[in-house]
Amino acid sequence: MKLIPLGDRVLLSPLVVESKSTSGIILSGEISKTYLHGEVIAVGPGKQKANGSYVPVPVKIGDKVVYGNVQSTLEDMQDGVKVFLVEQNAIIALIEE
């Protein structure tokens, strides 16, 4: 099954982020309950304006992002991998490496 985002929705693959304590000990598997990290794997065409044109989504496939844990997030499986379908406004930051 392949999910294709519509409108201004973005399909994300979750990323596990390692946290470190103040003394430098890695606390693996800990993920913030408020914000989640993911990699963009598909992007919808954007929000459609009244004249039929689209306002593009400002992220692209491969971008790493931080997004809020919002109620409208759809959790599903694609090719055996957990994915999240979120609205564009759920993405709050790009991660630059």
N, C-alpha and C positions, 0 to 999 in steps of 0.2 A: 504494500500500500504506500502511495506517495501523497503527502499533503502539500497542497499548493495554496499559499496564502492569497487571500483576496483583499481588496481595498488597501488600507494602511496597516495591515497586519504583518508581523515578522515571525518566522519560525526559528526557534533557538534550540541549540543543543546545550544542556547544562554543563558548566565547568566546575570541577572541584577545586576550591581555593584553599591552600594550606595557610593556616594561621600560625603566628609565632607568639609565644609568651614574651613578657618583658625581658626574661633572661635568655631568650633565643631558642627555646625548646619548640619544635614544630608540633603543632596540635592538628594532626591530619584528620580530615573528614569534617571538621567544624565549618559550618557555613552559617553566615548571618541569617537570622530569621526575617529581617526586614528587607535586605537587598540580596539579590542573587546574581551570579555571573553566568554568562552564556556566550556561545559563538553563533553568529548568524549563519543559517544554512539555506534560507530562502526568504525572499522579500516580495510582498505584494506590489502592485503597480502604483499605489499611493491613493490618497483621498481624491475623489472625483469632485470637480467644481461644477457649478451650474451650467457652464458652457460646454461640458463634456471632456475638458482637458483634465490632467491629473497633476496633483502636487506630489512630487516624488518623495519617497521615504529617504531620510538622510543617512541610512546605513546600507552597507553592501555585504554580499556573501563573503564570509571569512572574517568580518569585523568581530572583535571581542567587546562585549558590552556589559553594563551593570543595569539591571532592571528591578523594578519594585515587585514585591510579592502581592499582586493584585487579584481581586476576586474574579475578574474576567479572563484570567489565564486559563487556557485549555491545556491539559496534560494528556499526552497520547504516546503511542509507540509508532516509530517508523523504522522498518527493517530491523526490529528488535532493539532499537535504541530509544530511550526516553527523550521526548522533545516537548517543547512548550510553544504554544501559539499565543503571542501577545499583541496588543495594540501598540502602535508606534509610540503613543504617549506614555506607555509603561517603561520605555527605555529612557534611563535618566543620565547615562554617560557612556562614552566610548573609552576603551582601555587602550592606551598607547604603550607599546613595549620598547 
